[in-house]
Amino acid sequence: MNRPRISAIGLAAMCLAGAAPARATILRCPPDSVKVGNVCVDTYEASVWQIPPTNPVLVKQVQSGRGTLADLTSGGATQLSPASSCAPGYPANFPDDGNWTPAAGTSPPSPGVYAVSIAGVQPSACITWFQANQACPLSGKRLLTNREWQGAAASTPDTRTDNGTTGSRSSCKSAWGAFDMIGNVDEWVADWADQASNCTDWTTSAGIPGVDESCFGGPGGLGGTAASLPAALIRGGNFGSLAGVFTVRADRVPSDFEQFIGFRCAR
């Protein structure tokens, strides 16, 4: 039986075609974020802005990570719930449970509320996990996972001082370049857990220096009417707590909101 002959050139071409390595995709992060492994993490804690439906250009700038403070202020946007006062609050069509309704004139539909990573403004607070979990995707982003937050916070110095503004402490910067992952406001992350039944610190429990607070583990909760509800994790600590890169708390249900709780997005 005769077999078809393949020339040496043809054989070499086949081998090369089969052996060609796939080209790795290089992650390029937008200007509002830093690269942490294969994730783009917002450089600053989120400030939440209401943008008029009549300004779709500004919405696209924000969603692409290129919106600036000057763009927002000149484009008619209003910051919502800065941590210093939590006023003005979130609009009625963006309620605590996150079940928003579209603002008139938005296309695609949106409540007109967006999360932005910019220097020079206080982070927004008084926001529930449900709202934060919507504000990020409305802006083309998502909440960080607990694991991603821990990675992005690496080597952030714990200065134990805080003047309540974002990115103003040049030393409060992680090895990856993310500002204020310690202090300012607590940050919601994507994960949920059993509500904590107690709190301790890593120095007492594991010998890790820094007395970073840990409120984790259950079941049982801390008592009261919310004891059987899950907790959404918050990270980093705030200006008034035992803050640090290992601070992790599962003592707040996702519908909670406080003047010291904010969030950060990722792509």
Secondary structure, 3 states (H helix, E strand, C coil): CCCCCCCHHHHHHHHHHHHCCCCCCCCCCCCCEEEECCEEEECCCCEEEECCCCCHHHHHHHHCCCCCHHHHHHCCCEEECECCCCCCCCCCCCCCCCCCCCCCCCCCCCCCEEEECCCCCCCECCCCHHHHHHHHHHCCCEECCHHHHHHHCCCCCCCCCCCCCCCCCCCCECCCCCECCCCCCEEEEEEEECCCCCCEEHHHHHCCCCCCEEECCCCCCCCCCCCCCCEEEEECCCCCCCCCCCCEECCCCCCCCCCCEEECEEC
